[in-house]
Amino acid sequence: MIKVSVMYPNTPGARFDHRYYRDKHMPLVKSRMGESCKYYTVDKGLAGGAPGAPATYVGMCHIFCESVEAFQAGFGPHAKEIMADIPNYTDQTPVIQISEVVVG
């Protein structure tokens, strides 16, 4: 099992519409990826590790797939459409990481 984390830095003045991300963008991703996306989660940054510190990321999602190949097969054919939706909820550039899930 792998996890694709898409994280949006908490940059002062940046725009991020959490409602659109949760209610429109991520359901779009899931619908296009179909069974390649086993499930996904959405996070909203609240705070950093130190008292009073801001969250490192304003928002993020984690897409769980059986393998990198499964992710690529599900996402690749719809990448243009999915990426074109990003300006509808943010002006940020996401940070992406693919990880192996070793405990679930």
C-alpha positions in Angstrom: 0.0 0.0 0.0 1.3 3.5 -0.8 0.1 6.9 0.2 0.4 10.0 -2.0 0.5 13.1 0.2 -0.4 16.4 -1.5 0.5 19.2 0.9 -0.1 23.0 0.6 2.3 25.2 2.5 0.8 27.6 4.9 2.1 30.8 3.3 0.9 34.1 4.7 -1.6 35.7 2.3 -2.1 32.6 0.3 -5.7 31.6 -0.7 -7.0 28.1 0.2 -10.8 27.3 0.1 -11.1 24.3 2.4 -14.8 23.7 1.6 -14.2 23.6 -2.2 -11.2 21.3 -1.6 -13.2 18.9 0.6 -16.5 19.0 -1.3 -15.5 19.3 -4.9 -11.9 18.8 -5.7 -11.2 15.6 -3.8 -14.5 13.9 -4.9 -13.4 14.8 -8.5 -10.0 13.1 -7.9 -11.7 10.0 -6.4 -14.3 9.8 -9.2 -11.7 10.0 -11.9 -9.3 7.6 -10.3 -12.0 5.0 -9.6 -10.8 1.8 -7.9 -7.2 2.9 -8.2 -7.9 5.2 -5.2 -8.8 2.9 -2.4 -9.7 5.9 -0.2 -8.4 9.3 0.7 -8.3 11.7 3.7 -8.3 15.5 3.9 -6.5 17.5 6.6 -6.9 21.1 7.6 -3.8 22.5 9.3 -4.5 23.9 12.8 -1.1 24.6 14.4 2.6 23.8 14.4 4.5 21.8 17.0 5.5 24.7 19.2 2.9 26.6 21.2 1.4 29.4 19.1 3.2 28.3 15.9 1.2 28.2 12.7 0.6 25.0 10.9 3.3 24.1 8.4 0.6 23.2 5.8 -2.8 24.9 5.4 -4.3 21.8 3.9 -3.4 18.4 2.5 -4.8 15.1 1.3 -3.5 11.6 1.4 -4.5 9.2 -1.4 -4.1 5.5 -0.7 -3.4 3.1 -3.5 -2.2 -0.5 -3.9 1.0 0.7 -5.7 2.7 3.5 -7.4 1.7 1.9 -10.7 -2.0 1.8 -9.6 -1.8 5.5 -8.7 -0.2 6.4 -12.0 -2.8 4.4 -13.9 -5.7 6.0 -12.1 -4.3 9.6 -12.0 -2.4 9.9 -15.2 -5.2 9.8 -17.7 -7.0 12.6 -15.8 -4.0 14.7 -14.6 -4.8 17.7 -16.9 -8.4 17.9 -15.7 -7.5 17.4 -12.0 -4.6 19.9 -12.1 -6.7 22.5 -14.0 -9.1 22.5 -11.0 -6.4 23.6 -8.5 -6.9 27.4 -9.2 -10.5 27.0 -8.0 -9.4 26.5 -4.4 -5.8 27.8 -4.1 -3.0 29.9 -5.5 -0.5 27.6 -3.8 1.8 25.0 -5.5 1.5 21.7 -3.7 4.3 19.6 -2.3 3.9 16.0 -3.2 5.4 12.9 -1.6 4.8 9.2 -2.2 5.3 6.9 0.8 5.1 3.2 1.5 2.6 2.6 4.3 4.4 0.3 6.7 1.8 0.4 9.5 -1.9 0.9 8.8 
